[in-house]
Amino acid sequence: MSSTKILDNKNIRLQGSITVPGDKSISHRSIMFGSIAKGKTTVSGFLLGEDCLSTIDCFRKLGVDIEVNGTDVTIQSNGIDKWEEPKEVLYTGNSGTTTRLMLGILSGTHLHTVMTGDASIGKRPMRRVTDPLRLMGAKIAGRENGQYTPLAIQGTQLKAIDYTMPVASAQVKSAILLAGLRAEGTTVVREKEISRDHTERMLKQFGANIEVREGVVSFEGGQQLHATHVNVPGDISSAAFFLVAGAITPNSEITMNNVGVNPTRAGIIEVLEKMGADMEVIEDDHAAEPTATITIRTSSLQGTTIEGEMIPRLIDEIPIIALLATQAKGTTVIRNAEELKVKETDRLSAVVAELKKLGANIEATDDGMIIQGPTPLHGGHLQSYGDHRMGMMSVVASFISSSPIEIDDTDCIAVSYPSFFEHVRKLKNEI
């Protein structure tokens, strides 16, 4: 049963400090790597969102012992060679990361598996992953020749490839690298534009000998991973919603602690800086992943252009950046963002359609959008499309709208940010 919320946040201000939930990308990978490695892996700061819980469920079905105690997770694995063939379908829910990365992992095992997800996953393209994996010898069958779930994987011995990425995608890159762990020879992945590098960092953290230089990742197959401890920083994609909320909501000041600021993910910070936001970023000491304490205040903003190599570093934040741009003086242009058409929904069309309902001066282009500002926003009835990031964008819009906003299906926000509304109430000083 989906939920509908009517939000009347007129004349509010947001004040206080929060710690955003753990990074979704890193949480997924901590379970995957801990399950592949032999021994006891511990994880702190794990994201208890629905997507990451889907990853845990899949590995439990493979016979891996995983215990969850709050945001602490313990993974006890006998290694990938000891996984059990699952008796039922692996269900990945709404998680594209789980689905695509597991294709790479499972292709090199001794197991036969079948994987499917929810209705949204059933529409998302998988051949961008299955095609390069088949070049490695993977045996994958599915609808439209492996384009859509359900997908059946017959594990086999893989051979390494030298692969040039046609588009920037951390999911595709990671699937190939994870398959490369079990492949004969040296796997090489070449990127024209650098995508998020959590997989490369975690390979090193689990003891793999991997070479990373500008745009090229390579390593020898057959390496064994060793259990370790993973500390998951706060998710900058979740922090982005409150960064924007703090910048556009009058008389506001928000501090967020332990936010991951991996350079391949921190495009939202660069955008806010380019637009003139009143923001402080104080980097902390870090190990595998850099973190920072970020303070954002109500700001006078200027329009900007967002394109090219910046897009992969903020692809998930574009819906909330579009809202940000409605409050900036001048023109904001977003280009090269075609990847948004194949997310949980067609986010390009969805963002434009929903912000127009509120009075935004925004137009879609073939690969992005053009936004004129600043524009006062009024209330309206918005759809989330079952997309967590669209849902959170709509909530933040209610902070500056002149009348209430009604949002269909806010339950989807729990996919990545289960404590989102609790944090909203805290910053409104309601709890």
BALUM-200112 format. One record per residue: x negated, y negated, z negated of N, C-alpha, C, O in turn. Coordinates in steps of 0.001 Angstrom, whole numbers, plus 500000, padded with zeros to 6 digits. Each point is the difference from the previous one (the first is absolute). Layout:
BEGIN
XYZXYZXYZXYZ ...
! end
This chain:
BEGIN
499147501191500000500853498809500000499111498759500000499216499795499073 500905499384501957499193498788500071500624498913499143501189500054499684 498011498965499942500471498931499137500055498697500773499221499781500927 501711499354498683500095498651500543499840499026498852500628500157498953 498534498837501239499808498985498972500397498643500547499722499675501154 500938499526497997500281498604500307499118499164499082500141500048498779 498955499191501810498996499272499231500240498503500116500029499445501098 500142499911497753500157498547499939498869499462499135500100499971498773 498830499606501878498805499573499281499739498501500151498861499547499892 502180499706500352499845498563500225499356499326498783500362500267498854 498680498857501429499323499193498974499167500821499011499733499540498890 499858501657501498499122500765499112498558499528500181499671499302500958 499498501092498112498556499897500171499393501288499476500571500654499128 498284499705501399499338501253499646498727499671499244499126499303500514 500771501200498266498855499701499145499574501274499279500841500729499475 497841499544500498499525501115499193498974500853500720499494499657501068 500224501468498297498964500916500475500582501397500146500757500457499144 498890500220501941500436501378500226498825500822500516499009499459500491 501121501841499388499060500939500619500789500826501001500862500790499616 498850499032501657500778500697501024499654501489499986498924500384499542 501987500452500957499751501454499988498777500376500823499492499210500796 500052502016498991498817500504500688500151500004501508501103500101500537 497767499789500128499959499957501462500577501283500588499586501103499644 501377498736501262500676501169500579499042500834500839499986501226499895 499207498109500945499077500726500870498990500814499199499720501154500323 499737498230498630498987500679499191500634501101499154499391501051499799 501822498722499704500691501033499223500230501252500841499734501115499552 500767498693501683500163501153500901498689500780500134499959501217499818 498988498058500500498725500644500291499400500672498767499314501015500125 500933498438498695499461500625498786500557501405499817499279500904499579 501993499283500734500609501334499895499445500916501082499686501159499731 500192498336501470499506500813501114498563500458499764499687501184500129 499443497868499525498596500344499796499820500876498760499199500935500005 501545498760498942499910500823498804500466501422500226499514500928499353 501433499249501568500493501342500323499032500756500895499871501219499885 499444498065501008499006500640500864498779500441499199499455501081500225 500117498066498832498797500275499201500246501129499004501127500211499552 497832500494500113500083501047498986499676499404498643498983499327499829 501895500929499206499760499510498655501108499081499525501098499985500557 498599499244498399500987499142499345499768498536500376498976499417499644 501967500004501066499967498584500352501014499264499144501130500458499831 498466498402499631500911499177499215500212498665500710499094499464500639 502122500018499235500376498753500659500654499087498974500874500438499253 498717498307500699500659499008499144500567498889500869499439499669501045 501679499755498518500645498935500756500806500477501184500291499215500903 500080502062499119500729500588501122501349499317500184500667499652499025 499731500159502239501289499407500322501102501056499928499985500978500748 500967498814498349501111500939499853501148499633500938501165500037499603 498511499614501625501008499714501012500425501276500702499308501016499937 501827498926500729500558501201500619499072500589501062499891501221500115 499438497919500662499096500509501037498880500831499394499706501095500480 499674498395498480498867500709499396500451501262499280499266500987499947 501937498981499500500530501214499372500285501072501054499930501194499706 500389498386501510500165500976501097498680500706500288499980501202500265 498919498053499684498683500621500209499713501040498920499535501100500301 500740498554498452499800500967498905500832501252500236499506501117499844 501740498701500527500893501147500220499455500924501084500069501221499864 499391498208501210499460500826501086498825500843499519499910501180500341 499195498242498879498837500760499562500342501012498914499347501038499891 501648498677499324500471501029499057500523501221500759499794501136499572 500877498631501548500505501118500809498864500799500630500192501148500399 498620498241499690498813500698500498499237500708498874498934500573500225 501619499380498575499403500728498885499034499204499150499313500571499152 500619498117501056499091499169499208500704499586498710501165499604500020 498123500490498862500543499650498688499819498501499774498875499520499863 502228499745500100499961498545499836500900499612498840501189500319499992 498234498985499021500754499530498841500042498481500007498991499341500253 502188500106499467500193498552499988500394499574498592500959500517499427 498291498539500025500286499451498672499967498483500115498947499375499873 502238500037500373500028498574500283499267499720501301500284500623501023 498777498445498940499225499680501204498677500756500046499149499720500844 500681501246498240498820500871500014500377501339500630501033500584499672 498122499888501230500255501261500700498770500895499880498869499534500137 501358501742499610498926500998499967500260501027501090501091500562500092 497905499675500727500099500957501105498997501109499747498796499752499943 501686501449499907499131501163499807500121500877501241501043500607500245 497880499450500532500065500719501268498867501013500095498890499763499524 501410501353501094498970501002500300499367499753501367499242500829500503 501077498026500087499432499653501297500935500362501139500903500821499839 498875498567501307500896500137501143500090501446500501501034500412500524 497881500357499313500024501395500474500930500870499186500385501077500455 499989498485498349500856500788499112501447499529500006500812500493499217 499517498568501647501392499574500059500892501160500418499576500920500700 501675499006498849500976501043500322500888499539501157500331498820500116 500043502134500734500920499660501071501373499712499398500552500851499303 500012497963500953501266499648499351501160500826500526500064500341501181 500842499969497918501177500794500356501127499135500541501001500517500496 498839498170499410501049499093500474499375498847500769498782499822500008 502066499412500629499545498847500793499395498946499079500514499745498910 498384499644501540499406498872499275500780498748500375500029499605501165 500607499768497834500851498846500244499252498732499588499628499841498837 500156499266502119499192498801499747500823498751499740499444498908499877 501884501238500036500852498858499685499870498894501030500111500237501203 499651498538498308499888498815500852498549499647500313499718498928500534 499366501977499131498580499649500019499297500362501306499735501171500272 499969497812500527499202500209501201498571500394499663499391500792500719 500068498664498195498637500354499598499900501478499674499091500684500469 501850499812498722499988501431499662500078500842501266499215500931500184 501725498742500681500233500809501196498774500030500903499544501071500400 499927497763499918498917499943500986498684500526499436499287500724500694 500377498934498080498727500475499435500026501503499768498987500676500183 502173499853499413500073501440499765499892500795501288499561501150499980 500832498257501143499781500682501278498517500283500197499626501087500441 499525497933499232498562500208500119499484501027499022499173500839500356 501309499105498406499534500934498972500406501431500332499174500912499958 502097499279500370500542501352500174499502500668501273499960501228500077 499659497977500929499573500581501278498776500884499866499824500934500783 499317498785498230498777500773499847500040501054498913498962500550499633 502232499744499840500117501032498966500290501360500629500025500136501223 500192500871497927500362501348500449501507500214499928500465501135500109 500309497789499709501413500107499674500912499631501167499623499250500901 501588501302499053501077499535500874500936499158499147500476500450498957 499790498316501493500860499099499242500968499299500935499745499854501195 501371499718498235500977499193500717500248498743499177500163500070498782 499864498782501886500112498737499301501105499153500622500131499923501221 500661499445497916501029499077500467500184498915498963499495500097498881 501246498852501508500257498898499080501440499545500123500856500733500496 499408498039499043501364499485500065500325499505501411499210500181500927 501959499194499225500439499564501330499044498984500611499781499999501211 499649499134497952499055498998500501498741500660500540499522499638501075 499940501327498192498805500717500461500295500727501307499135500095500871 502081500414499265500370500712501221499973499145501251500037500527501112 499896498136498720499959499081501139498607499439500243499780499310500996 499277500973498113498680499363500106499057500854500859499980501223499866 499240498134501016499183500756500962498839500727499351499251499420499214 500604501857501120498942500828499421498936500412501017498944500497499609 501308499311501672498998500443500989498717499185499933498951500463500448 501117498344499003498772499239499793499051500754499066498792499763500010 501770501158499172499196500867499141499832501380500610498888500525500050 502206500068500416499916501379500501499131500107501252499346501024500197 500629497944500658499178500071501215498504500109499685499357500915500515 500048498196498661498576500175499689499719501271499207498944500611500166 501993499796498968499788501238499259499986501201500952499239500944499789 501588499029501246499985501083500986498685500028500771499542501064500415 499850497760499777498671499982500628498978500746499137498997500501500507 501266499566498193499123500734499072500359501483499936499324500782499331 501761499604501380500436501397499998501189500285499119500391501158499850 500204497804499556501132500206499104501186500589500751500241499694501168 500496501166498119501192500637500557501223499420499295500367500414498901 500253498610501774501121499273499419501157500016500993499830499674501175 501344500708498339501204500001500830501047499118499338500075499913498774 500731499436502056501053499154499458500880499461501094499784500282501179 501195498952498441500917499413500970499241499109500975499069499287499628 501357500776501632499388499219501085498478500157499997499244499028500016 500346502236499961498586500359500076499174499390498864498875499543500202 501709500463498611499252499522498838500137498526499732499241499453499200 501708499877501447500193498568499773500775499722498714499778498980499348 501135501930500286500857499749498848500082501235499094499841501135500450 500413498609498265500266501072499057501369500603500309500855499360500612 499334501918498939499093500878499247498789500426500844500072500098501225 498824500149498079498772500445500638499533501290499345500014500136498777 499571500809502062499456501257499503498506500038500297499577499728501124 499634500607497871498537500011500133499485501402499708500220500537498914 499101500047502050499309501262499790498523499689499830499305499675500963 500224500428497799498615499659499721499031500844500817500251501172500277 498634498204500103499003500700500817498641499336499820499895498950499366 499047501674501201498679499388499970499956498837500986500325500164501176 499276498674498348499965498802500820498589499691500478499016500449499413 500905498782501652498722499511500510499989498481499950501005499355500300 497868500080499325499876498559499862500170499299501347499730500574501055 500729498162498885500123499184501202499368498627499743499790499586498859 499920499739502237499584498598499976501173499226500576500267500075501199 500439499177497948501296499442500380500004498484499859499642499463498951 500764499854502113500165498548499974501470499680499780500854500413500785 499440498858498156501376499702499640500637499046501016499443498936500268 501714501424500301500672499091500937500655498817499296500103498916500574 500342501285498184500567498923499184499421500113498594499578501077499581 500405497806499694499512500025498619501041500672499121501107499484499842 498550501656499587500922500732499127499205500810498993499296500944500360 500823498678498369499304500744498959500554501415499864499271500920499630 502013499258500668500593501331499885499428500947501048499674501146499693 500204498379501536499425500846501054498530500281499696499559501148500061 499698497823499619498584500173499664499823501002498867499147500885500072 501662498969498882499872500876498832500344501436500329499345500924499517 501693499276501311500373501364500388498844500688500720499732501176499756 499579498099501132498869500578500724498843500287499053499372501056500089 500342498012499006498896500204499056500281501171499068499102500787499702 502137499330499839500335501112499110499945501331500736499596501010499425 500804498999501840499837501212500808498522500307500195499598501163500030 499593497783500104498568500174500204499287500683498852498930500579500190 501650499360498620499399500712498860499877501489500275499084500652499500 501834499888501294500042501442500259499551500343501418500118501146500433 499368497862500285499650500222501405498524500342500173499161499610499188 500536501120501877498612500296500350499416498817500760500563499559501001 498302499926498518499340498895500673500222498669499307500504499946498878 499118498990501797500071498655499435501210499255500549500108499782501207 500792499834497910501169499215500372499622498529500026499386499490499063 500988499830502021499723498571500157501302499290500352500714500417500913 499591498519498366501164499172500304499515498577500235499275499431499184 501146499999501963499578498640500374501227499088500022501032500339500579 498834498501498779501092499037499936499594498684500649498910499483499757 501982499982501071499779498669500561500319498936498965499323498974499923 501709501273499282500367499124498894500045500849498739500612501067499991 498749498469498952499844500804498789501322500099499249500617498985499675 499814502244500052501180500231499170499550500315498575498808500161499740 502148499925499345499663500214498587499111501232499823500187501016500669 498853498877498431498933501007499908500037500825498720498958500467499540 502224499721499878500093500753498744499531501445500153499409500562499079 500853500041502086499570501391500195498484500104500010499441500906499382 499888498185501307498534500027500033499422499823498599499069500707499614 501481498353499631499519499764498638500214501225499115499140500364499197 502027500265500965500291501136499137499194501241500396499645500804499138 500065499358502147499115501089500407498662499890499259499479500991499489 499976497791500463498745499793499280500169500271498517499135500611499372 501983498934500066500241500169498572500077501474499614499600500379498900 500918500456502011500105501439499738498761500766500473500012501229500065 498937498047500259498711500639500247499657500297501438498988500652500257 501810498897500694499689500270501411498876499091500477499878498854499566 499308501678501332498944499223500645500578499443501293500159500724500983 500154497982499009500701499391501118499292498712500391499560499237499139 500333500524502165499351498789500487501059499033500518500809500351500860 499177498439498613500940498966500415499202498783500438499287499394499200 500837500254502071499419498756500484501075499261500782501082500548500213 498658498253500211501030499151500582500810500720501077499523500242501109 501715500091498530500900500591500967499810501469500296500708500542500848 498350500136498476499741501415500283499862500767498675499254499595499108 501475501509500787499907500895498850499618501380500506500591500491500962 498426500143498404499606501344500429499552500833498813499446499477499033 500798501818501048499503500929498981500065501429500526500751500322500921 498440500507498463499900501407500380501098500807499322500266499814498812 500378501086501942501035500852499442499429501066499074498794500247499973 502095500371499277499592501083499108499535499556498631499581500836499199 500479497882500508499567499512498692501050500324498933501201500007500267 498317500256498537500885500277498875500203498737499184499045499273499723 502190500465499894500289498864499130499934500440498538500286501152499673 499333497919499458499833500299498574500963499157499184500112498791500205 500579501852498873500985499318499161499367498811499278498820500026499650 501987498931500135499483498787499374501163499254499346501113500519499917 498617498256499620501050499139499455500267498866500980499069499401500538 502207500309499690500407498912500901500785498966499199501006500315499363 498515498455500683500726498886499382500717499234501109499357499446500891 501967500524499055500792499369501060500266498542499630500648499736498987 498870499318501806500290498589499720501431499644500381500690500794500639 499763498007498968501322499532500387500087499800501506499018499648500654 502166500582499880500216499981501455500173498564500491500945499317499606 498152500229501248500096498638500513501230499814500875500510498886500117 499978502190500502501217499889500803501214499739499112500951499349500432 499026501149498335501054499682499035499789498607499415500951499236499834 497790500442499854499687498669499463500404498899500967500335498893499576 499637501403501731500295498984501017501361499353499797500168498811500270 500806501960499256501345499448499829500028498946498902500706498998500110 498526501232498835499956499003498932499011498883500309500144498894499478 498855501371501360499142498916500464500826498986500786499872498792499797 500965501701501088500859499111500776501054499355499108500271498806500122 500321501977498983501012499451499091499429498851499179500654498971499829 498123501203499660499374498947499215499695498759500811500059498883499487 499609501314501797499642498862500853501213499182500431499886498786500170 501277501849500012501144499288500581501099499670498994500878499197500315 499111501385498498501025499722498996499576498797499169498908500017499433 501902498952500473499586498779499294499590500252498542500575500843499312 498421498407500245499553499998498596499580501375499507500279500368498858 499054500389501997499629501371499648498492500172499879499223499292500641 500383501659498529498604500410499870499977501459499551500522500340498939 498873500509501872499981501445499747498561500479500017499229499641500889 500411501170498129498688500645499972500189501507500123500845500584499322 498368500038501545500030501449500179498623500572499722498993499506500508 500973501539498679498749500607499568499692501274500781500904500696500462 497816499593499675499543501281500569500587500265501380500438501113500290 499570497867500554500506500167501366498855500460500902498922499406499990 501308501636500776498993500463500945499787498970501103500955499560500640 497792500057499579499697499003501041498989500567500995499095499298500453 501072501969499875499205500618501054500055499106501243501092499634500436 497758500008500145499999499070501136500840500457501185500472499168500775 499725502149499380500810500488501114501494499891499715500818500359500847 499548499145497961501397499854499616500376498580499620501187499699499869 497838499419499951500242498716499332500374498870500947499750498835499690 500838501479501450500367498964500950500989498987499444499962498830500379 500927501604498724500984499090499411499319498869499247500489498871500006 498380501420499341499270498956499280499433498980500979500049498796499747 499416501683501364499464499089501019501097499122500587499779498816500251 501400501755499969501109499228500549500403498896499025500185498851500402 499950501492498323500366498999498998498952498894499920500338498824499865 498389501559500218498934498992499985500086499095501222499866498782499881 500358501811501301500110499205501229501182499037499941499950498907500565 501112501506498748501198499176499922499933498974498869500922499204499818 497972500822499419499797498990498969500611500312498656500260499082499222 499979502188500475500624500360498731499113499654498810498773500050500087 501862499600498810499311499734498733499801501350499308500891500485499304 497947500107500893499760501382499583498569500169499499499067499409500544 500773501399498422498685500363499479499842501515500067500891500746499592 497966499700500926499692501432500077498691500228499268498945499548500443 501127501153498437498804500278499191499715501495500084500713500814499412 498237499535501326499690501422500190499423500609498732499229499371499276 501171501886500476499534500749498842498867500930500421499756500204501189 499548500362497804499051501061500300500791501192500532501133500233499580 498280500508501328500738501109500598499052501147500331498778499854500024 501846501290500228499241501183500423500347500269501462499460499351500896 501438501602499349500316500371501377500784498918500733499817499810501203 501049499484498090500867499007500628499905498660499258500095499981498772 499720498906501937499937498682499354501367499559499485501022500286500624 498997499019498239501237499486499422499817498540499599498880499492499946 502244499842499774499939498597499609501221499630499174501034500665500049 498816498245499184501133499341499360500371498810500884499150499173500333 502123500751500042500447498967500938501083499154499335500963500532499448 498869498147500609501013499061499518500485499164501174499198499465500765 502124500425499375500613499232501087500975498993499401500729500313499059 499278498479501493500897498947499526500808499449501174499634500179501161 501465499153498516500806499356501029499105499116500870499202499215499489 500940500922501811499016499416500908500647499243501148501120500296500416 498145498720500082500347499330501253499278500734501119498771500065500008 501975500482500927499439500933500974500020499428501410500854499185500347 498189501259500454499899499618501400500121501245500885499496501065499643 501155498806501486500108501110500945498635500419500525499042499229499943 500872501992500567498727500523500488500261501040501081501151500310500308 497784500223500261500103501081500988499372501257499411498898499965499454 501825501142500668499557501284499459499957500981501155501030500286500611 497772500239499699499865500827501197498718500825499935499196499866499078 500639500991501929498742500704500220499572500888498853500803500761499460 497911499140500161499435500921499015500624499841498623499854500882499153 500849497995500603500642499813498699501228500900499831500334500379498878 500333499963502215501276500721499920499885501341499264500825500258499124 498203500610501180499944501267499258499797499816498498500317500904499227 499163497948500345499729499768498585501196499419499252499922499751498797 501190500033501916501206499497499336501267500503500668501055499380499870 498856501733500843501135500474500786501246500218499142501112499713500445 498715500795498317501153500257499135500545498723499371501111499998499468 498112498910500588500418498768499335500702499028500952500450498941499562 499654501387501710500558499047500953501447499602499677500341498832500188 500525502071499337501348499525499633499977498873498964500719499013500154 498480501117498811499981498961498964499222498777500489500290498884499569 498731501298501317499301498849500582500961499185500870499903498774500048 501011501894500631500992499283500806500859499107499116500284498857500356 500129501662498492500752499172499057499145498829499515500481498870499922 498263501395499754499069498946499590499947498889501046500017498816499662 499919501574501605499861499026501084501213499108500147499885498882500501 501301501597499066501190499140500096499882498787499095500714499015500190 498387501040498820499831498897499056498725499203500258499655499118499213 499647501179501869498767499291500346500290498924501039500879500169500845 498381498724499092500182498900500932499372500352501347498819500338500072 501974499581500989499472500255501327500331501390500513500955500635499551 498246499822501389500261501258500706499070501105499510498788499811499895 501796501333499811499225501207499725500259500992501123501149500285500337 497774500238500237500100500971501094499373501312499536498874500016499501 501858501077500665499492501344499700499941500769501305501010500150500688 497789500343499655499800500743501249499357501354499713499475500238498912 500578500651502099499307501302499959500534500917498908499265500831499466 502024499018500199500584500776498903500992501053500495500979500304499318 498766500257501881500919500993500570500193501209499088501040500657500047 497957499637499122500072501166499116501216499936499082500486501038499550 500010497767500167501165499858499125501263500610500601500970500243499282 499029500006502021501189500569500633500203501465499639501092500539500181 497853500116499303500100501434499698499712500266498526499454501045499645 500913498010499507499932500214498549501313500644499542500702500624500795 499627499218497898501234500592499484501217499578500818500965500752500142 498968498040500385500970499531500984499207499153500994498792499832499835 501863499636501186499338499038500878499931498691499222500921499185500051 497976500624499230499926498857499088499967498665500732500448498995499449 499043500966501754500005498732500732501435499516500218500342498869499656 500479501990500911501395499630500254500758499750498705500798499068499903 498938501785499093500727499893498735499695498694499282500912499339499503 497813500282500437499612498771499304500660498791500660500567499144499321 499353500794501996500579498864500710501510499946499781500552498936499722 500109502204500403501457500029499856500443499566498604500943499221499861 498383501278499113500442499704498634499671498569499588500815499353499343 498013500139501025499669498621499629500860498997500761500308498929499476 500081501401501746500919499119500733501330499857499266500613498932500017 499832502148499339501257499936499246499944498949498899501030499456499602 497761500258499903499824499043498911499702498595500499499809499084499199 500149500737502127499755498687500568498576499738500418499662498866500341 499493502143499645498602499816500403499908499693501488500791500494500803 498230498681499546499707499695501410498912500971500445498810499702499900 501608501453500588499077501094500307500443500686501281501190500242500206 497848500072500655500288500675501259499047501177500180498816499912499674 501711501178500843499176501169500281499238499825501307500489499358500930 498315501214499136499253500119501245499736501484500241500388500834499182 498966499502501913499751501408500307499135500679498944500149501194499741 498952498044499655499070500612499054499940499272498661499026500136499260 502017499089500427499974499284498737501156499047499860501138500351500313 498588498428499213501067499022499789499409498599499888498808499828499744 502056499172500455499636498600499853500968499383498995501216500133500137 498234499188498848500806499463498903499701498515499853498840499596499923 502214499593500038499871498568499765500460499684498579500998500540499520 498250498568499811500375499656498644499599498585499653499417499294500823 500894500282497949500765500763499013501497499914500266500499498987500491 500212502089499178501431500085500220500705500425498718499647501030499425 501347498201500110500771500450498836500764501276500357500514500135501110 499554500785497952500725501253500226501287500000499186500030499548498856 501033500968501760501270500154499293500252501479499737499192500850500375 501902499444498996500305501389499663500480500788501201500102499482501112 500193501794498634500475500855501070500024501447499566499620500342498880 500834500501502032500076501450499753498898500656500824500060500010501229 498939500536498096498836500560500668499976501517499911500529500594499060 498850500016501933499767501442499995498532500271499689499115499270500446 500640501776498791498608500432499786499578501036501031498808500263500159 502156500329500544499742501064500977499379501233499329499382500830500668 500785499283498011499355501097499277498498499874499951499308500978499719 500163497827500550498560499736500077499600499196498763500483498886499793 498640501681499394499640499380498722499455498592500164500297499128499184 498911500633501855499408498671500160501032498975500477499919498827499635 501030501597501161501095499108500371500855499672498773500453498867499838 499760502120499312500783499774498789499350498974499082500670499098499499 498024501039500281499305499055499114499919498609500617500102499004499284 499717500911502020500006498690500651501325499292499756500025498799499733 501065501935500356501322499411499812500184499482498578500606498950499787 498869501791499243500092499550498606499226498701499808500493499066499366 498287500874501185499200498782499861500693498828500687499926498874499508 500738501360501607500738498931500676501072499409499091500298498809500079 500280502026499058501057499512499103499478498985498993500784499238499435 497885500735500326499434499046499050500082498560500514499962499055499213 500150500782502105500000498641500553501260499699500802500094498929500598 500863501966499435501218499761500773500949499102499200500013500029498770 500769499185501945500891499052499342501268500637499468500718499389499209 499564501828501215501169500733499519499653501489499933498954500405500507 501903500420498876499632501401499758499707500792501272500532499713501072 498608501289498777499687500950501065500463501385499558499695500445498894 501038500222501978500444501374499758499134500926500846499844499789501203 499594501235498162499072500904500686500525501425499927500241500523498912 499936500101502236500404501404500052498800500905499751498927499776500559 501247501232498616499027501064499751498667499460499467499021499866500734 500978499834497978498753499611499345499310501194499334498890499868499484 501765501296500526499361501197499422498698500327500707499085500557499393 500825499098501897498815500357500784498732499345499451498900500469500292 501223498473498931498829499311499458499168500932499124498790499815499870 501850501183499530499287500947499131498969500835500745499155500640499375 500905499360501951499005500737500788498590499557499638499105500833499862 500689497854499983498655499501499720499894499190498717498899499807499484 502244499707499982499919499089498858501170500261499054500931499197499935 499033501920499328501132500348499141500284498990498891501125499937499505 497880499274500096500198499010498927500235498598500544499863499027499258 500484500845502005500115498689500637500996499091499283499662498864499666 501559501617500093501010499147499374499673499709498545500356498938499491 498978501977499837499525499732498639499010498838500004500057499129499132 499038500857501843499034498915500094500663498672500389499575498937499548 501458501128501282500749498789500321500621499423498725499913498798499750 500707502059499456500640499520498764498952499436499033500251499002499324 498591501630500613498955499515499106499522498608500410499834499124499150 499947500672502138499514498701500475501076498927499912499686498812499933 501579501595500065501091499042499771500225499783498503500891499256499592 498273501418499595500084499908498534501353500466499472500560499426499066 499952501647501572501258500594499550499755501198499092500926500481499346 497803500018500606499673501093499084498721499649499263499531500781499171 
! end
